Amino acid sequence: MADGLEDSQFTSVYDRVIARRAGERLEKLGEVQNPTPAQKREIAREEKRLQQSQWLVALEGEGSAFRGMDEETYLSLVEWTGRNIRVDKPGYIPVDLEKVLDRFELDAAEWAKNVAAYGSLFHRIAGRAEQLAAYACRKGQSWFRGRISGESLYRCEKTVA
């Protein structure tokens, strides 16, 4: 198990953290006039790291469940979730994350439970029941697994199937 987000290799959140650091380093290195060969290698390495994150869905992208959430808040939510799920790293809901969960109408306990059991609760996508139904329709299917989990997670009224 990783101790922090930057240690969680082979995850999308790791790629986000590395890309963000690479962008910050490139900004600093871009200010260097006449870079040395070592600095040029470092620039190339950071550009490669930044490019490796291009596969990630933009948090502000069309259809993103995280629209309106900046990257720092997203990373905080992911870290809190990991600490809340792991027995050896108990957590509480920080005030700033409680506001995020409220804004997205997410129940904190259900959020942690859903993330921990994602594969058995959802399939392919997660979201509100109406979002799952609309996505299934676009894909030519009548339903996707996760309606009940979506209702629990998103504090919404139960729907009639």
C-alpha positions as CSV (number, residue, x, y, z in Angstrom):
1,M,0.0,0.0,0.0
2,A,1.2,3.5,-0.8
3,D,1.7,6.0,2.0
4,G,0.5,9.0,-0.1
5,L,-0.8,9.9,-3.5
6,E,2.7,10.4,-4.9
7,D,3.5,6.8,-4.0
8,S,0.5,5.3,-5.7
9,Q,2.1,4.3,-8.9
10,F,-0.1,2.8,-11.7
11,T,-3.0,5.0,-10.7
12,S,-4.6,8.0,-12.5
13,V,-4.1,10.1,-9.4
14,Y,-0.4,9.4,-9.4
15,D,-0.2,10.5,-13.0
16,R,-2.1,13.7,-12.1
17,V,0.4,14.5,-9.2
18,I,3.4,13.8,-11.4
19,A,2.1,15.9,-14.3
20,R,1.3,18.8,-11.9
21,R,4.9,18.7,-10.5
22,A,6.3,18.4,-14.0
23,G,4.3,21.5,-15.1
24,E,5.6,23.4,-12.1
25,R,9.2,22.4,-12.8
26,L,8.8,23.3,-16.5
27,E,7.6,26.8,-15.5
28,K,10.8,27.3,-13.4
29,L,13.0,25.8,-16.1
30,G,11.4,27.9,-18.8
31,E,12.8,31.0,-17.1
32,V,16.4,29.7,-17.5
33,Q,18.3,31.6,-20.2
34,N,20.6,29.3,-22.2
35,P,20.0,26.1,-20.4
36,T,22.9,23.7,-19.8
37,P,22.9,20.2,-21.3
38,A,21.8,18.8,-17.9
39,Q,19.0,21.4,-17.7
40,K,17.9,20.4,-21.3
41,R,17.7,16.8,-20.2
42,E,15.7,17.8,-17.2
43,I,13.3,19.8,-19.4
44,A,12.9,16.8,-21.7
45,R,12.2,14.5,-18.8
46,E,9.6,16.8,-17.3
47,E,8.0,17.3,-20.8
48,K,7.7,13.5,-21.1
49,R,6.1,13.3,-17.6
50,L,3.6,16.0,-18.6
51,Q,2.8,14.2,-21.9
52,Q,2.2,10.9,-20.1
53,S,-0.8,12.4,-18.4
54,Q,-2.6,13.2,-21.6
55,W,-4.7,10.1,-21.3
56,L,-6.5,11.4,-18.2
57,V,-10.0,12.8,-18.5
58,A,-10.1,16.5,-17.7
59,L,-11.8,17.2,-14.4
60,E,-13.5,20.2,-16.1
61,G,-14.2,18.1,-19.2
62,E,-17.6,17.5,-20.8
63,G,-19.6,15.0,-18.8
64,S,-17.1,14.9,-15.9
65,A,-18.6,14.0,-12.6
66,F,-16.1,16.5,-11.1
67,R,-17.0,19.6,-13.0
68,G,-16.6,22.6,-10.7
69,M,-13.9,20.9,-8.6
70,D,-10.3,22.1,-9.0
71,E,-7.5,19.6,-9.1
72,E,-6.3,20.4,-5.5
73,T,-9.7,19.6,-4.1
74,Y,-10.0,16.5,-6.2
75,L,-6.6,15.2,-4.9
76,S,-7.6,16.1,-1.3
77,L,-10.9,14.1,-1.8
78,V,-9.0,11.1,-3.2
79,E,-6.5,11.2,-0.3
80,W,-9.2,11.5,2.3
81,T,-11.1,8.6,0.7
82,G,-8.1,6.4,0.9
83,R,-7.4,7.3,4.5
84,N,-11.1,6.7,5.4
85,I,-11.2,3.3,3.8
86,R,-8.0,2.0,5.3
87,V,-8.4,0.8,8.8
88,D,-4.8,1.8,9.7
89,K,-5.3,5.4,8.4
90,P,-8.6,6.5,9.9
91,G,-9.8,9.9,8.9
92,Y,-12.3,12.5,9.6
93,I,-14.0,14.7,7.0
94,P,-12.0,18.0,6.7
95,V,-14.3,21.0,6.5
96,D,-13.2,21.9,3.0
97,L,-14.0,18.4,1.8
98,E,-17.3,18.3,3.6
99,K,-18.3,21.3,1.5
100,V,-17.3,19.5,-1.7
101,L,-19.3,16.4,-0.8
102,D,-22.2,18.6,0.0
103,R,-21.9,20.6,-3.2
104,F,-22.0,17.3,-5.2
105,E,-24.8,16.0,-2.9
106,L,-22.6,13.1,-1.8
107,D,-23.0,11.3,1.5
108,A,-19.5,10.9,3.0
109,A,-20.0,7.4,4.5
110,E,-21.6,6.2,1.2
111,W,-18.8,7.8,-0.8
112,A,-16.1,5.9,1.1
113,K,-18.2,2.6,0.9
114,N,-18.8,3.0,-2.8
115,V,-15.1,3.7,-3.6
116,A,-14.0,0.7,-1.5
117,A,-16.5,-1.7,-3.2
118,Y,-16.6,0.0,-6.6
119,G,-16.3,-3.1,-8.8
120,S,-19.1,-4.9,-7.0
121,L,-21.5,-1.9,-6.9
122,F,-21.0,-0.4,-10.3
123,H,-19.9,-1.6,-13.7
124,R,-18.0,0.7,-16.2
125,I,-19.4,3.9,-14.8
126,A,-20.7,5.4,-11.6
127,G,-23.2,8.2,-11.1
128,R,-26.7,9.1,-10.3
129,A,-29.4,6.6,-11.3
130,E,-30.7,8.9,-14.1
131,Q,-27.1,9.4,-15.4
132,L,-26.6,5.6,-15.5
133,A,-29.9,5.2,-17.3
134,A,-29.1,7.9,-19.9
135,Y,-25.6,6.4,-20.5
136,A,-27.1,2.9,-20.9
137,C,-29.6,4.3,-23.4
138,R,-26.8,5.9,-25.4
139,K,-25.0,2.6,-25.5
140,G,-28.1,0.7,-26.6
141,Q,-28.6,-1.0,-23.3
142,S,-31.6,-0.9,-21.0
143,W,-29.6,-0.6,-17.8
144,F,-26.2,-0.6,-16.1
145,R,-25.4,-2.1,-12.7
146,G,-25.3,0.5,-10.0
147,R,-28.7,2.2,-9.8
148,I,-29.2,1.4,-6.1
149,S,-25.6,2.3,-5.3
150,G,-26.1,5.6,-7.1
151,E,-29.2,6.4,-5.2
152,S,-27.4,5.7,-1.9
153,L,-24.3,7.6,-2.8
154,Y,-26.0,10.7,-4.2
155,R,-28.6,11.3,-1.4
156,C,-31.4,11.1,-4.0
157,E,-34.9,9.9,-3.7
158,K,-35.5,6.3,-4.6
159,T,-36.7,5.8,-8.1
160,V,-39.2,3.3,-9.4
161,A,-37.5,0.8,-11.8
